[in-house]
Amino acid sequence: MRANEAIIKSELFEKLKEENAFWSYNMDGVERINDRMLIVKTLVHLDLSEIDKLFQIFPFEKIKRVWREELAISGEYYHTLNRFLAWWYFNIKNPDQYLKSVETKHINSFV
């Protein structure tokens, strides 16, 4: 891990703790989290400037994959957020259609 990458990850983690993003976890003694959780929590809880930092330390495709697998499948719960992320960060021309497709594929995977 490059030094700059470690610094950004640490900054994002501290910001998430300040925002109480881990309210349901016992974070005593925890100094870092895995990349997947860092991406998800940052997309959900932090502002654009912090989300932009994700793209400095992770490949575009990794962020998009985590978003698609963790958040885009959430239906109405994060619908407005997902529409924005799809349009702004992932250059998806028709976010509503894309999200519906992702949700349907996810649901059908259980059938």
Secondary structure, 3 states (H helix, E strand, C coil): CCHHHHHHHHHHHHHHHHCCCCCCCCCCCCCCCCHHHHHHHHHHHCCHHHHHHHHHHCCHHHHHHHHHHHCCCCHHHHHHHHHHHHHHCCCCCCHHHHHHHHHHHHHHCCC
